[in-house]
Amino acid sequence: MLAAVWLVVVLTGSLLMAQYSQTAGAAGEAPVQWPAASVVLRDSTRAQLVMFLHPRCPCSRASISELEQIVAHCQGKFSAQVLFIQPEGVAEDWVKTDLWHAAAAIPGVKVGIDYEGQEARRFQAITSGQTLLYAAAGGLMFQGGITLARGHAGDNPGRDAIESLLNQTTTHSLSTPVFGCALGWNTTPEKCSACQP
């Protein structure tokens, strides 16, 4: 009897974890043209990728890993910037976590702070890991996530879409779900509680 109860508890927990990992976050509708008010420097000579991350979201480690793969496969074809949300009322060192250092270690990727989510608002990024790809002329080519589930690196439609666009094997705009926690630019979170099931 005890073994049966234990088995039910374990199976229920496993199903809940699987469901949670496959639940996408809210996706904002990115502007179709690069926002004129943005202070993010746009490279007008090649495509520009912008990724928004919560600095304490464990799910976002996979997004950084996937970005590293994109950089390795498409060297020189785009510029990339990762912006970490710094909520109101927290110090700058709160932002500079291991995720910050992992993103900064990717060759050619610029890392910056998005104070109070000002840029996330401009680009309508709501979920950590939301990635946008704009053409050199400023038009949106891709919006979404580059992981298959929360915290899971590996082959996925988002990475494939960006690489296809950069390698010009497809030309139409694409989007994918974003798997991560809320960026929380309108709150003052001390940790990324949304990532905890």
Helices and strands as residue ranges (DSSP letters): H 2-21, E 47-53, H 60-73, E 78-86, G 92-94, H 98-104, E 109-115, H 118-123, E 131-134, E 140-144, H 157-166, E 174-175, G 193-195
